[in-house]
Amino acid sequence: MTSKAPLHFEIKPEWEEAIREGRKTIDVRVNAKPFADVEKGDIIRYSSTKVKVKKIRAYPGLSDLLAHEDRRKIVPEAKDNQEALQKLLEAIPHNEPPHGVLVFEIERMG
């Protein structure tokens, strides 16, 4: 377990609510700083929720990510992978990040 201060990340309000409700257990971020510096055991604070990073996986792009991860844990409201991909593209600042994407498997704290 690391002893560094909690990281502060922005997240869509509906996704933060899904984390609090236990429906969203995977946070996807571009594989670039500051996200690339996150380690297993780190604490991430969103506006009103804290989570602990349980596992980290990397994928070359969003299509690869959705081929291997359960979209319901990433974008709980998506009806299918195409809708999940669209919502991720809207949320991620670069359409296909040059260094891929990171998956943070998270666990809500408290």
C-alpha positions in Angstrom: 0.0 0.0 0.0 1.3 3.4 -0.9 1.4 6.3 1.5 1.0 9.2 -0.9 -1.8 11.7 -0.7 -5.1 10.9 -2.4 -5.3 11.8 -6.1 -8.0 14.2 -7.2 -9.7 13.3 -10.6 -12.7 14.8 -12.3 -15.6 12.4 -13.2 -19.0 12.8 -14.7 -21.6 13.3 -11.9 -23.7 10.3 -13.1 -20.6 8.1 -13.1 -19.7 9.2 -9.6 -23.2 8.3 -8.5 -22.8 4.9 -10.2 -19.6 4.3 -8.2 -21.4 5.2 -5.0 -24.1 2.7 -5.9 -21.6 0.0 -6.7 -22.6 -0.2 -10.4 -19.4 1.3 -11.8 -16.3 -0.5 -10.6 -13.9 0.4 -13.5 -12.6 3.9 -14.2 -11.0 4.4 -17.7 -8.3 7.1 -18.2 -5.8 8.0 -20.9 -2.4 6.4 -20.4 -0.7 9.7 -19.8 0.2 11.8 -16.7 -1.2 12.1 -14.1 -3.1 8.9 -14.7 0.0 6.9 -15.8 1.5 7.5 -12.4 -1.4 5.8 -10.5 -0.4 2.6 -8.7 -2.3 -0.3 -7.2 -3.4 0.7 -3.7 -3.6 4.4 -4.5 -6.6 6.4 -3.3 -8.5 8.5 -5.8 -10.9 11.2 -4.7 -13.6 12.4 -7.0 -15.8 15.4 -5.9 -17.6 13.5 -3.0 -16.4 9.9 -3.3 -13.1 8.1 -2.5 -12.0 4.8 -4.1 -9.1 2.5 -3.8 -7.3 1.2 -6.9 -7.4 -2.6 -6.7 -6.0 -3.5 -10.2 -4.6 -1.6 -13.2 -4.7 -2.9 -16.8 -3.6 -1.1 -20.0 -5.2 -1.4 -23.5 -4.0 0.1 -26.8 -7.5 1.7 -27.4 -11.1 1.8 -26.4 -12.2 -1.0 -28.8 -9.6 -3.3 -27.2 -10.8 -2.3 -23.8 -14.4 -3.0 -24.6 -13.5 -6.4 -26.1 -12.0 -7.5 -22.8 -13.8 -5.7 -20.0 -17.5 -5.7 -19.0 -19.0 -2.5 -20.3 -21.6 -2.5 -17.5 -18.8 -1.9 -15.0 -17.4 1.0 -17.0 -20.5 2.7 -18.5 -23.4 1.2 -16.5 -26.1 3.0 -18.5 -24.9 1.8 -21.9 -27.2 -0.7 -23.7 -24.4 -2.2 -25.8 -20.7 -1.8 -26.5 -21.3 0.8 -29.3 -23.1 3.1 -26.8 -20.4 2.5 -24.2 -17.7 3.4 -26.8 -19.6 6.6 -27.7 -19.9 7.7 -24.1 -16.2 7.0 -23.5 -15.3 9.0 -26.6 -17.4 11.9 -25.2 -15.7 11.7 -21.8 -12.1 11.1 -22.8 -10.4 14.3 -24.1 -8.6 12.5 -27.0 -10.6 10.2 -29.3 -8.0 7.5 -29.5 -5.2 8.3 -27.0 -1.7 7.9 -28.6 -0.5 5.8 -25.6 -3.7 3.8 -25.1 -6.0 3.7 -22.1 -5.7 2.5 -18.5 -8.3 0.6 -16.6 -8.5 1.2 -12.9 -10.5 -1.5 -11.1 -11.7 0.4 -8.1 -13.4 -0.2 -4.8 -15.5 2.5 -3.1 -14.2 3.4 0.4 -16.6 4.2 3.3 
